[in-house]
Amino acid sequence: IFSVKPKRKYLMWGGMILLLIFLAACFFSCRTEPKIKAAVQTPIIIGTVSEQFSKESAVKHLENGEVVIFAAGIGHPYFSTDTATVLRAIEIEADVILSAKSIDGVYDSDPAVNPDAKKFDEISIEDVVNSRLGVIDLAAAVLCMENHMPMMIFGLNEENSIVNTVNGVTKGTLVTA
């Protein structure tokens, strides 16, 4: 049986992998000393431009002070990037997930639909699940809850949002485990 969805996902992953390889190159070429080294890990083999995901290799890169970029999810088209992110974070025993989204945090309702939506500075993952807030998919939220994995949800479209969040300065929402 031919299914279009998996084939479409594979094509999207290809584009995302190329973008993230470029991001890794940008890290190294930025004007910082020392240079920021980054490794791109994927669930699928792509010659010499990325590494196939391995917990041991990812942890070793991190121990060496390198950035690890996980691309193409877990290699299965029916799992979201949220679920893949949480799974990888749990596997490498991360302290927190920093999740850049098109929205700048967690709200009590969709701010695109409800202009009076209230943004949370902090909320438990259990409240996210029970209220079905939808900032991450349910499978990812349950994985966070079961594995006590906190998340910082912040806006990708804000200037310097990634750098600010890494440095502990964010306008996002802390989702506690």
ZINORUR-V874009 format. One record per backbone hydrogen bond with DSSP energy under -0.5 kcal/mol. CO is the residue of the C=O (numbers start at 1). NH is the residue of the N-H. E is the energy in kcal/mol with one decimal. If there is no record, write none. Layout:
# ZINORUR-V874009
co=(CO/CO)
nh=(NH/NH)
e=(E/E)
This chain:
# ZINORUR-V874009
co=(1/3/4/5/6/7/8/9/10/11/12/13/14/15/16/17/18/19/20/21/22/23/24/25/26/27/27/30/35/37/39/39/40/41/42/46/46/51/54/55/56/57/58/59/60/61/62/67/67/68/69/69/71/72/76/80/81/82/83/84/85/86/87/88/89/90/96/97/97/98/99/101/106/109/110/110/113/114/118/120/121/123/124/125/126/127/128/129/137/138/139/140/141/142/143/144/144/145/148/150/151/151/152/152/153/154/155/158/160/161/162/163/164/165/168/173/173/174/174/175/176)
nh=(3/7/8/9/10/11/12/13/14/15/16/17/18/19/20/21/22/23/24/25/26/27/28/29/30/30/36/32/37/67/41/69/51/71/53/49/50/42/58/59/60/61/62/63/64/66/65/39/69/70/41/71/43/75/79/84/85/86/87/88/89/90/91/92/94/93/98/99/152/100/154/156/120/111/113/114/115/117/108/106/174/176/128/129/130/131/133/132/141/142/143/144/145/146/147/148/149/148/150/97/153/175/99/154/173/101/158/161/164/165/166/167/169/168/170/153/175/123/176/151/125)
e=(-0.5/-0.8/-2.6/-2.4/-2.3/-1.9/-2.2/-2.8/-2.0/-1.8/-2.4/-3.2/-2.0/-2.1/-2.5/-2.3/-2.0/-2.1/-2.3/-1.9/-2.3/-2.3/-1.7/-2.0/-1.0/-0.7/-0.8/-1.7/-0.7/-2.8/-0.6/-3.2/-2.9/-2.9/-3.2/-1.5/-0.5/-3.0/-2.8/-2.7/-2.1/-2.4/-2.2/-2.7/-1.6/-2.6/-1.9/-2.6/-0.5/-0.6/-3.0/-0.6/-0.6/-1.4/-1.6/-2.2/-2.6/-2.4/-2.6/-2.6/-2.3/-2.5/-2.5/-2.3/-2.8/-0.9/-0.5/-0.7/-3.1/-0.6/-2.2/-3.4/-3.0/-0.5/-1.2/-3.4/-0.6/-1.9/-2.1/-0.5/-2.5/-2.1/-1.8/-2.4/-3.1/-2.2/-1.9/-1.0/-2.4/-2.6/-2.1/-2.3/-2.5/-3.0/-1.7/-0.6/-2.2/-0.8/-0.7/-2.0/-0.6/-3.6/-3.0/-0.6/-2.7/-3.0/-0.6/-1.7/-3.0/-2.3/-2.6/-1.8/-3.2/-1.9/-0.7/-2.7/-0.6/-2.3/-0.8/-2.5/-3.0)
